[in-house]
Amino acid sequence: MLDGVMLLWFVLTAAALLFVAVDIRTTPESAVLKWGFVLLTAYTGVIGAFLYVLGCREPLPGLHERYVAARWRQTLGSTLHCVAGDGVGILAGAVLSSVFGLAGLVEVVVEYILGFAFGWTIFQALFMRDMAGGSYLRALRSTFVAELLSMNLLMAGMVPTVMALKSRIPFAADPASPRFWFVMSMGLLVGFIFAYPMNWWLVAYHLKHGMMTVRPAAAAAGAHAGMDAAAHAGMEAAAPHASMSMGSGDPPWPSIPVMTLLSFLALVVGVAIAFLLRAT
């Protein structure tokens, strides 16, 4: 039964991944979020493709700016950016842990370090350094807190899911088995759900960017010409949402220290639940 479910999952994932990889080329989105949707679909199959169509795919020419302006779509972009980047490091950590025989808390630490390192230094700071004036060091500083909080919630949901499934599904800890990749997909999917509320808060207080719109100059000019003044306000030809000033606006509530503490508390609770589930 499980093997049949996994076969269907991987077949549908391959079809969804092909669709997103081809279709997203014409979507006026930033390159990093295009890669983010491709990776998210690789992790979550048809769910990732559904989120792409519902949350980012331009419904009609010239409407992408208004379409992605909704807060929930902005948060979707922020969350997928986190999961896509962190997921690469987490998967690498899971594979390395299996190869070197690491398990339990050590495996969690390895996955956390590699996930955070890749998500923060590559997907956040390197790919988004233009939002920090082109300075990589400034980008590292400005994205650290947002990456930390989002990563903590991602791991809080992923770790108990993966541990519970690995303890109940034979060969799920072996990267050579399809069961390993199925379990990791389920873990990243649950982690995405857990990270979404934190990213809502981060986007609401401009501590993290959301969905973007990036058009060639000529296409952007044509799109702007057909939009009303309200939709046009605050837009720029290249990337209206990318130009927002992260960290500006009203002071966050709850404060950043409080949210940081809550994120670590969620992580500790998630890991504790994981070991309880593993022991039962």
C-alpha positions as CSV (number, residue, x, y, z in Angstrom):
1,M,0.0,0.0,0.0
2,L,2.7,2.5,1.0
3,D,4.8,1.7,-2.1
4,G,1.8,2.3,-4.3
5,V,1.2,5.7,-2.6
6,M,4.8,6.6,-3.0
7,L,4.9,5.6,-6.6
8,L,1.8,7.8,-7.3
9,W,3.5,10.7,-5.3
10,F,6.7,10.5,-7.3
11,V,4.9,10.3,-10.7
12,L,2.7,13.3,-9.8
13,T,5.7,15.2,-8.5
14,A,7.6,14.6,-11.7
15,A,4.6,15.9,-13.8
16,A,4.2,18.9,-11.4
17,L,7.9,19.7,-11.5
18,L,7.9,19.6,-15.3
19,F,4.9,22.0,-15.5
20,V,6.3,24.5,-13.0
21,A,9.8,24.5,-14.6
22,V,8.4,25.2,-18.0
23,D,5.5,27.5,-17.2
24,I,7.3,29.7,-14.7
25,R,9.8,31.0,-17.4
26,T,7.1,33.4,-18.6
27,T,5.9,34.5,-15.1
28,P,7.3,38.0,-14.3
29,E,8.8,36.9,-11.0
30,S,12.3,37.3,-9.6
31,A,14.8,34.6,-10.6
32,V,15.4,33.5,-7.0
33,L,11.7,32.9,-6.4
34,K,11.3,31.1,-9.7
35,W,14.0,28.7,-8.5
36,G,12.2,28.7,-5.1
37,F,9.0,27.4,-6.7
38,V,10.9,24.8,-8.7
39,L,12.5,23.5,-5.5
40,L,9.3,23.7,-3.5
41,T,7.6,21.6,-6.1
42,A,10.4,19.1,-6.1
43,Y,9.9,18.9,-2.3
44,T,6.1,18.9,-2.1
45,G,4.9,17.7,-5.5
46,V,1.5,18.8,-6.8
47,I,1.0,21.0,-3.6
48,G,4.0,23.1,-4.7
49,A,2.5,23.4,-8.3
50,F,-0.9,24.3,-6.8
51,L,0.7,27.0,-4.7
52,Y,2.5,28.4,-7.8
53,V,-0.7,28.6,-9.8
54,L,-2.7,30.1,-7.0
55,G,-0.1,32.3,-5.5
56,C,2.2,33.6,-8.3
57,R,1.2,32.7,-11.8
58,E,0.0,35.8,-13.6
59,P,-3.7,35.4,-14.2
60,L,-3.8,37.9,-17.1
61,P,-1.0,40.0,-18.8
62,G,-0.1,43.0,-16.7
63,L,-1.8,41.9,-13.5
64,H,1.0,40.3,-11.7
65,E,1.8,43.4,-9.6
66,R,-1.7,43.6,-8.2
67,Y,-2.2,39.8,-8.0
68,V,0.8,39.2,-5.7
69,A,0.2,42.3,-3.6
70,A,-2.2,40.3,-1.3
71,R,-0.6,39.7,2.1
72,W,-1.1,35.9,1.9
73,R,0.7,35.8,-1.4
74,Q,3.5,38.0,-0.1
75,T,3.8,35.6,2.8
76,L,3.8,32.6,0.5
77,G,6.7,34.1,-1.4
78,S,8.6,34.7,1.9
79,T,7.9,31.2,3.2
80,L,8.8,29.3,0.0
81,H,12.1,31.3,-0.2
82,C,12.9,30.0,3.3
83,V,11.9,26.4,2.7
84,A,13.5,26.2,-0.8
85,G,16.9,27.4,0.4
86,D,16.9,25.7,3.8
87,G,15.6,22.5,2.3
88,V,18.7,22.1,0.2
89,G,20.9,22.2,3.3
90,I,18.5,20.1,5.3
91,L,18.5,17.3,2.7
92,A,22.3,17.5,2.4
93,G,22.5,17.1,6.2
94,A,20.1,14.2,6.2
95,V,22.1,12.4,3.5
96,L,25.4,13.0,5.3
97,S,23.9,11.9,8.6
98,S,22.9,8.6,7.0
99,V,26.3,8.1,5.4
100,F,28.2,8.8,8.6
101,G,25.8,7.0,10.9
102,L,24.6,10.0,12.7
103,A,21.2,9.9,14.4
104,G,19.1,11.5,17.0
105,L,20.0,15.0,18.3
106,V,23.3,15.0,16.4
107,E,21.4,14.5,13.1
108,V,19.0,17.3,14.0
109,V,21.9,19.7,14.7
110,V,23.7,18.8,11.4
111,E,20.5,19.4,9.4
112,Y,19.9,22.7,11.3
113,I,23.4,24.0,10.7
114,L,23.5,23.1,7.0
115,G,20.0,24.2,6.4
116,F,20.5,27.6,8.1
117,A,23.9,28.1,6.5
118,F,22.7,27.5,2.9
119,G,19.4,29.3,3.4
120,W,21.1,32.4,5.0
121,T,24.4,32.8,3.1
122,I,23.1,31.7,-0.3
123,F,19.4,32.0,-0.8
124,Q,18.9,35.0,1.4
125,A,22.1,37.1,1.5
126,L,23.8,36.2,-1.8
127,F,20.7,36.0,-4.0
128,M,19.1,39.1,-2.4
129,R,22.1,41.3,-1.9
130,D,20.8,43.9,-4.4
131,M,18.0,44.7,-1.9
132,A,20.8,45.6,0.5
133,G,22.5,48.0,-1.9
134,G,24.7,45.3,-3.5
135,S,26.6,44.6,-0.3
136,Y,26.9,41.0,0.6
137,L,27.9,41.7,4.2
138,R,25.0,44.1,4.7
139,A,22.7,41.5,3.2
140,L,24.0,38.9,5.7
141,R,23.3,41.3,8.6
142,S,19.9,42.3,7.4
143,T,18.6,38.8,6.7
144,F,20.0,37.0,9.8
145,V,17.1,37.4,12.2
146,A,14.4,36.7,9.6
147,E,16.2,33.5,8.5
148,L,16.7,32.4,12.1
149,L,13.1,32.8,13.1
150,S,11.8,31.2,9.9
151,M,14.2,28.3,10.2
152,N,13.3,27.6,13.8
153,L,9.6,27.2,12.9
154,L,10.5,25.1,9.8
155,M,12.5,22.7,11.9
156,A,9.9,22.7,14.7
157,G,7.4,21.1,12.2
158,M,9.8,19.1,10.1
159,V,11.8,17.2,12.8
160,P,8.9,15.5,14.6
161,T,7.3,14.6,11.3
162,V,10.5,13.0,9.9
163,M,11.4,11.2,13.1
164,A,7.9,9.8,13.5
165,L,7.8,8.5,9.9
166,K,11.3,7.1,10.0
167,S,10.6,5.1,13.2
168,R,7.5,3.5,11.5
169,I,8.6,3.1,7.9
170,P,11.3,0.5,7.1
171,F,14.4,1.8,5.2
172,A,13.2,5.4,5.5
173,A,16.6,6.4,6.8
174,D,18.4,5.2,3.8
175,P,19.0,7.8,1.0
176,A,19.2,5.0,-1.5
177,S,15.5,4.2,-0.8
178,P,12.6,6.1,-2.3
179,R,11.1,6.0,1.2
180,F,13.8,8.3,2.5
181,W,12.9,11.0,-0.1
182,F,9.1,10.5,0.5
183,V,9.6,11.0,4.3
184,M,11.8,14.1,3.8
185,S,9.2,15.5,1.4
186,M,6.5,15.1,4.1
187,G,8.7,16.7,6.6
188,L,9.5,19.8,4.5
189,L,5.8,20.1,3.7
190,V,4.8,20.2,7.4
191,G,7.8,22.5,8.0
192,F,6.4,24.9,5.4
193,I,3.0,25.0,7.2
194,F,4.7,25.7,10.5
195,A,6.9,28.4,9.0
196,Y,4.1,30.3,7.3
197,P,2.7,32.2,10.4
198,M,6.1,33.4,11.3
199,N,6.7,34.6,7.8
200,W,3.4,36.4,7.9
201,W,4.7,38.4,10.9
202,L,8.0,39.0,9.2
203,V,6.4,40.3,6.0
204,A,3.9,42.4,8.0
205,Y,6.7,44.3,9.7
206,H,8.9,44.5,6.6
207,L,11.6,42.2,8.1
208,K,11.5,40.0,5.1
209,H,10.5,40.4,1.4
210,G,7.5,38.7,-0.1
211,M,6.5,37.9,-3.6
212,M,8.0,40.2,-6.3
213,T,7.4,41.3,-9.9
214,V,10.3,41.6,-12.3
215,R,9.7,42.6,-15.9
216,P,11.9,43.6,-18.8
217,A,11.8,47.4,-19.1
218,A,9.7,47.5,-22.3
219,A,7.1,45.0,-20.9
220,A,7.0,46.9,-17.6
221,A,6.3,50.2,-19.3
222,G,3.4,48.6,-21.3
223,A,2.0,47.0,-18.1
224,H,2.2,50.3,-16.2
225,A,0.4,52.2,-19.0
226,G,-2.7,50.1,-18.6
227,M,-2.9,50.2,-14.8
228,D,-4.9,52.6,-12.7
229,A,-3.3,55.1,-10.3
230,A,-4.0,53.1,-7.2
231,A,-2.4,50.0,-8.6
232,H,0.5,52.0,-10.0
233,A,1.4,53.7,-6.7
234,G,4.6,52.5,-5.2
235,M,5.6,50.4,-8.2
236,E,8.9,50.4,-10.0
237,A,9.6,49.0,-13.5
238,A,12.1,46.4,-12.4
239,A,10.8,44.9,-9.1
240,P,8.1,46.7,-7.1
241,H,8.1,44.4,-4.1
242,A,11.9,43.9,-4.1
243,S,12.3,47.6,-3.6
244,M,10.5,47.7,-0.3
245,S,12.6,48.8,2.6
246,M,13.1,45.8,4.9
247,G,13.0,46.7,8.5
248,S,11.2,50.0,8.0
249,G,7.7,51.0,9.3
250,D,6.1,50.5,12.7
251,P,8.1,48.7,15.4
252,P,7.3,45.0,15.4
253,W,4.8,43.7,17.8
254,P,5.5,41.4,19.6
255,S,9.1,42.6,19.6
256,I,11.9,40.8,17.8
257,P,13.5,39.4,21.0
258,V,10.1,38.0,22.1
259,M,9.5,36.4,18.7
260,T,13.0,35.0,18.7
261,L,12.4,33.5,22.1
262,L,9.1,32.0,21.0
263,S,10.7,30.6,17.8
264,F,13.4,28.8,19.9
265,L,10.7,27.6,22.3
266,A,8.8,26.1,19.3
267,L,11.9,24.4,18.1
268,V,12.6,22.9,21.5
269,V,9.1,21.6,21.8
270,G,9.2,20.2,18.3
271,V,12.4,18.3,19.0
272,A,11.1,17.1,22.3
273,I,7.9,15.8,20.6
274,A,10.0,14.1,18.0
275,F,11.9,12.1,20.5
276,L,8.7,11.2,22.3
277,L,7.2,9.9,19.1
278,R,10.4,8.1,18.2
279,A,10.3,6.3,21.6
280,T,6.7,5.1,21.3
